[in-house]
Amino acid sequence: MLQHVLSPFRRRIPPISTGCRTQTFSTQTVRPVQPGPPKRVTTRSLQLMKQQGIPIAMLTAYDYTTATLLDAGGVDAILVGDSASNVMAGHDTTLPITLDQMIYHASCVVRGVRRALVVVDLPFGAYQGNTLEALNSAIRVMKETGASAVKLEGGQHASAAIERIVSAGIPVMGHLGLTPQSINKFGSYKVRARAVEEQSRLLSDVKLLEESGCFSVVLEKIPWQLAKQATESTCIPTIGIGAGNHCDGQVLVVNDMLGLCKDFQPRFVRRYAELADVISGAAQKYTDDVRCRDFPSNTESYDLSWNGG
């Protein structure tokens, strides 16, 4: 029936009974609707989602293939996080990853995305020195990757860098609460802003980041009550990770969400797959098949008469 409805040829619409008399509609041409390219998510899109009460879905990605799959899955934003230092390079912290390495990962991600907003972390050491260093790092990311925005950590001490980057037309996402680049200062990855003083400072920093020009802010590992208060106090979208359900959106590290890291199971992560078991099982089955010469089979091999590709 659908084929008839979408047929590009002229067709006669059958008479429709109204209960009083029969009406016959004139012939018409029905043309199929051609699907267009997906509409890009922008910083403005996230602002509208906050205003309309639509939760924002964000995940991290570090490579082309994963980015393609996440984009097809409908996520609104993809963060090329400095967590690549942990899950891609095997470091204990995010500190070792360099700007060049972040640009490489971001370039791979951007090539795989058609719709989602791509945000790139500025790594440790790429913006803390002075505002000119911060601006130059952000410019490199935008020019060399094609990403849509950068993200950096910190409140008051980062506001000057944020203002200078934004003044160059580069969107900035802030990051408050547990800021992993400051792990040596904190001494642990425990929940932040339990004390009243730190809670007050975080709320002040949220407003400061908004005034400095941030289009959004990540709130990491803070009490949900504080995240709710912060979200209600600002006009920019808040993206939570371990910050409860009252933020304007959520972000997770994709490796955690897919169950690729079996030894890391924090309270705030929900696993939507157990790919560590799937991948290990597939590798074991492949190894067994190779050992017993079951792979490749004749149908997976070429002979002299083969004329295909």
Disulfide bonds with the S-S distance in Angstrom:
none
